[in-house]
Amino acid sequence: MKKILVGLSCLLLVAVSARAQSISGDWGGILKAGPQSLKIILHIAAADSGYTATMDSPDQGSFGLPASSVEYREPELSVKWDKLKAVFTGKVEGDSLKGIFAQGILPFTLNLGRGDYALRRPQEPKPPFPYRSEEVTVSNEEDSVTLAGTLTIPEGKGPFPAVVLVTGSGPQNRDEELFGHKPFAVIADYLTRQGIAVLRCDDRGTGLSTGNFGTATSADFTRDALAAFDYLASRLEVARTKVGIVGHSEGGTIVFMAAAQNPKIAFVVSLAGAAARGDSVLLTQNRAILTAQGAPDSAANAYADVLRDIFRLQERYPSEYLRAHRDSLAGVLFPAGPRGSLPAAVRQNAMTVLTSPQAVWMRYFKQNDPRPYILATRCPVLAINGTKDTQVDAEINLGLLRRYTAEAGNKRVTIKAYEGLNHLFQHAGTGSPNEYAQIEETISPQVLEDIAAWIKQTIR
C-alpha cells in the first residue's frame, strides 16, 4: 500500500505566531485517506518566536517529522512540511483542532484532539549501564565499505563470548529501529548484562556507515556480517572461539549464508529468518497480511495468485516491456472472477508492482533459496519464530529448517515457535504489521531469556 507520508525532513523548524491561547502539547486523530485509516499525531512546542512542531504517523513507522513552518493566529493554525509537500490547516476550538491535511493535490479531513500521545517503550535501555560501550568501525575491505557500530562489553575479566547482530530488510541503523522500537538495543543490553559481548552496526549506506545500500543484496550484507565477525573475534576482550551471529528477518537468513562460508562461526541464532525461497516468502507474506487486516480468504488468495503471475512475468520480460504493455497485461491478470472483483486499490497496487523497475535487492531476494546455506551450516543453530508472524510464516519456515538441518546431519539444532508472538516477537493480536507501533512491548522477555540461556549452554 502506498504511503501518504513519504520521506524524512531535516529542515530547520521555523515558527511564526501571534500567541494567545497556547496550543502547546500533543494532538492526535485519524486521517482517512481513501481505504486507509492512519493515526496522525502533532507534537507542538512553544519557541522563542512562536511554535515548532513535529508529526508522527505510527502506522507507517514515521516519527518526529519536523515541520518547516508553524503559523498560529488564533484560532487558525497552519503547519507545513516542505519536503513532504504537505500542509495541515485547522481551527482550534477548545481541546479540538479541526482541519484539512493535504499532500500534493489530495486534501483529507483531519480532526485532532488533545491527549498524551507519547510513545511507551518501557524496554528501551536507559543509562547508567553496568557494562562498557564503545563506538567502533569495521572494515569490509572486499567491498570498500566501513561499518559504524557499537560494541558493548560486560563488566569483569574476559575474554567473553560474543555475538554480531544482523538486521532485517530495508536500511536499518544499529538498533534496527522501526516503528519507534529499538529491538537490537534491547537485545544488546540484555545479552551484555548476561556476560555476552555484542557488536551491532549501521547497515552499509545507513547512519554513519559508508557504501550504497540501494545497490546491495543479501550477498553483500553477508560480507558485511563476516567482516563484523572477524573484527569482533580479533578483540582482546572476546573469546575468539565463542563468537556467533544473531540475525533477525533477512538477517536470520544471512546467518546461514555467513556460516556456510566461515566454519569459525561458533553458533548462529535465526530470529524469524526465512528458509523458503524469497518469492515464496513474499507470496505467503502478502496473503497472510491481507488476511490479518480483515480481507476474506478468497481475496487474499486471489491477490497472491496475481503476484505469482507478476513474478513470472518479471522473470521473463524487462520492466520497459511490462510498462509498455500495462493495459493488455491488466486484462490478463484481472479476468472476470475472484481476481476481477478485487478492490480497485488492490488491483492498482498490483499493477504498480508489475511496472516498477526491479530493485537489485528484490531481484536477488526473490530468487535466493536458503536451502544450500542451511545444508552447509555445521555449527549449532537456534531458530525461533512467532506463531502470529505474518511476514515469515513460522510453520512453513521452521518446518523447512527442521528438514534441511536433519538432511545435513546437524544434530545441534534447537527450533521453537512462540505462541502469540509476531515478526518482532511482540505479543500480538492479529500479527499484522499495522500493530507493531501500537504495541508497547519491543520483544518478549521470554525470548530474550531463551536466547541468552541457549548461547551460554552452547558455548560452555
HUDARA-V115571 format. One record per backbone hydrogen bond with DSSP energy under -0.5 kcal/mol. NH is the residue of the N-H (numbers start at 0). CO is the residue of the C=O. Records with the same first field share a line. If there is no record, write none. Layout:
NH->CO / CO
This chain:
5->3
13->67
15->69
16->48
17->71
18->16
19->20
24->43
26->41
27->112
28->39
30->28 / 37
31->29 / 108
32->30 / 35
33->31
35->32
37->30
39->28
40->55
41->26
42->53
43->24 / 41
44->51
46->49
49->46
51->44
53->42
54->64
55->40
56->61
59->56
60->57
61->56
64->54
65->8 / 63
66->52
67->79
68->79
69->13
70->77
71->15
72->75
73->17 / 71
75->72
76->89
77->70
78->87
79->68
80->85
84->80 / 81
85->80
86->101
87->78
88->99
89->76
90->97
91->74
92->95
95->92
96->111
97->90
98->109
99->88
100->107
101->86 / 99
102->105
103->84
105->102
106->104
107->100
109->98
111->96 / 109
112->27
113->94
114->25
116->114
120->118
123->120
130->128
131->152
133->150
135->148
137->146
139->137 / 144
140->138
142->139
143->139
144->139
146->137 / 144
148->135
149->199
150->133
151->149 / 197
152->131
154->129
157->155
158->236
159->236
161->241
162->196
163->243
164->198
165->245
171->169
175->172
177->180
180->177
182->175
183->174
184->174
185->181
186->182
187->183
188->184
189->185
190->186
191->187
192->188
193->189
194->191
195->190
196->160
197->151
198->162
199->149
200->164
201->147
202->171
204->209
205->202
208->205
209->145
212->210
214->211
215->212
220->216
221->217
222->218
223->219
224->220
225->221
226->222
227->223
228->224
229->225
230->226
231->227
232->228
233->229 / 230
234->230 / 231
237->234
238->159
239->237
241->238
242->239
243->161
244->266
245->163
246->268
247->165
248->270
250->247
251->248
252->248 / 249
253->249
254->250
255->252
256->252
257->253
258->254
259->255
260->256 / 257
261->257
264->261
265->242
267->379
268->244
269->381
270->246 / 268
271->269 / 383
277->364 / 367
278->365
280->276
281->277
282->278
283->279
284->280
285->281
286->282
287->283
288->284
289->285
290->286
291->287
292->288
293->290
294->289
299->295
300->296
301->297
302->298
303->299
304->300
305->301
306->302
307->303
308->304
309->305
310->306
311->307
312->308
313->309
314->310
315->311
316->312
321->317
322->318
323->319
324->320
325->322
328->324
329->325
330->326
331->327
332->328
333->329
334->331
339->334
340->336
341->338
346->342
347->343
348->344
349->345
350->346
351->347
352->348
353->349
354->350
355->351
358->356
362->358
363->359
364->360
365->361
366->362
367->363 / 364
369->367
371->368
372->369
373->369
374->370
375->371
376->372 / 373
377->375
379->265
380->411
381->267
382->413
383->269
384->415
386->417
387->420
388->385
389->387 / 430
396->392
397->393
398->394
399->395
400->396
401->397
402->398
403->399
404->400
405->401
406->402
407->403
408->404 / 405
409->404
410->408
412->410
413->380
415->382
417->384
418->416
420->417
421->425
424->421
427->419 / 425
434->431
435->432
437->434
438->434 / 435
443->424
447->443
448->444
449->445
450->446
451->447
452->448
453->449
454->450
455->451
456->452
457->453
458->454
459->456
